[in-house]
Amino acid sequence: KWLLLVLEQLLSNALKYTRTEENGEKPSVSIYMEKEELVIEDNGIGIYPEDLPRVFEKGFTGYNGRRDKKSTGIGLYLCKSVMDKLKHTVRIESSPGKGTRVLLNFCRSRLHVE
């Protein structure tokens, strides 16, 4: 149930920030496995480098969010909170104008029982 919330939010963001067709490049969102991580990738507007360290903060919208005026800064915060509670990880790679990759790792460290 909680992972579904994370996936819906990330896909919603990918669709919301995927640019419209320009220069013959069609908007795209891809979902695939890369080693042990699930990747959700878009070729959208991307995230500015100075905003990347703060994207998981509660209420942070960054440059794109302020420009868009539809962002609340809650979605990625919830994603990170859920992934942390489930002992999974989420990270983001992005470049302005080139798109965004969100990487979800569902591996857990082994529990050591004494």
Number of C-alpha atoms within 10 A of each C-alpha: 5 13 12 9 13 21 14 14 17 18 18 13 17 25 16 13 21 22 19 13 10 8 6 6 10 12 15 16 16 12 14 11 12 11 8 11 16 17 21 20 23 25 25 25 20 22 23 15 12 10 14 16 10 14 21 22 16 16 15 19 23 17 12 17 15 12 10 11 9 11 16 13 17 16 24 22 16 18 21 20 19 18 18 12 10 13 13 16 19 21 14 17 14 20 16 14 14 12 21 25 21 19 21 21 18 15 11 10 8 6 6 5 4 3
